[in-house]
Amino acid sequence: MAEDLYQRIADTLVGKFDVDRRDLGPDRSYADMGLDSVSIVELFVMIEEWWGLALPEGTPLPELTPARTVALVAEKIRA
């Protein structure tokens, strides 16, 4: 599941948000990849819709990384 979710996030960052694949990294923050706050919120709305869950309120989205996002989703699924 983790690899599938990471790949889906990576593909979305490249395809929808025009992030260069060379700028992707599991431990790079979304802000460091060039996403603004609106794009980051849009990404997280998509992730919530994909998995039918709500991520924790107050999560500092610009500081999150794809790896941490995968961990958050896995936590919510196990809960």
C-alpha positions, 0 to 999 in steps of 0.5 A, spaced: 500 500 500 505 504 501 509 504 495 502 504 491 500 511 495 507 514 494 507 512 486 500 515 486 502 522 490 508 522 485 504 521 479 499 527 481 505 532 483 508 531 476 501 530 472 497 535 475 501 540 479 507 540 474 512 538 479 519 536 475 520 528 477 527 531 478 524 535 484 521 529 487 523 526 493 520 522 499 523 526 504 522 533 500 516 538 503 511 539 498 513 547 499 520 545 497 517 542 491 514 548 489 507 547 491 503 553 494 498 552 500 492 552 495 495 546 491 497 543 497 490 543 500 488 541 493 492 535 493 490 533 500 483 533 498 484 528 493 488 524 498 482 524 502 477 522 497 482 517 494 482 513 501 475 516 504 478 518 510 480 525 513 487 527 515 488 530 522 486 537 523 492 542 524 497 538 520 502 543 517 501 541 510 507 545 507 512 542 511 509 535 510 513 530 505 510 524 501 513 519 506 510 522 512 503 523 508 503 515 506 505 514 514 499 518 516 494 515 511 497 508 513 495 510 520 488 512 519 487 506 515 489 502 521 485 506 526 
